[in-house]
Amino acid sequence: MSIDVFVLGLFVGCVNYLFRYLPLRLNRGNNPQNRRSAATILLDSIGIASICALLVVSTAPDLIQHHEHALPIAIGFGVLIASFYQLRTIIIPTLLSALSFGLVLKLMSGG
């Protein structure tokens, strides 16, 4: 097995785990009257975790070949995460992420 595949799998696994764990951890200090169950929070975070895992796997080969794409990819992930936690749905953040990636890549290529 190539070390690149191992590192990529480890990275995707860690990010996926954090997207499932952090919402549970961050919800502990909230008001007890407004608390949601751990299962509800976990199920809410599965969408973003799976989309991010798929994005990492799909963008890694491009990033390995074209290191200059690191900034557009990072901005795309940032938009995805920020818009997901604002909107609490996965459809619009996924589209916004792809749009932001494309726009930044286009601007960086001088177009």
Secondary structure, DSSP 8 states (H G I E B T S, - for coil): --HHHHHHHHHHHHHHHHHHHHHHHHTTTS-GGG---HHHHHHHHHHHHHHHHHHHHHHHHHHHH-GGGHHHHHHHHHHHHHHHHHH--SHHHHHHHHHHHHHHHHHHTT-
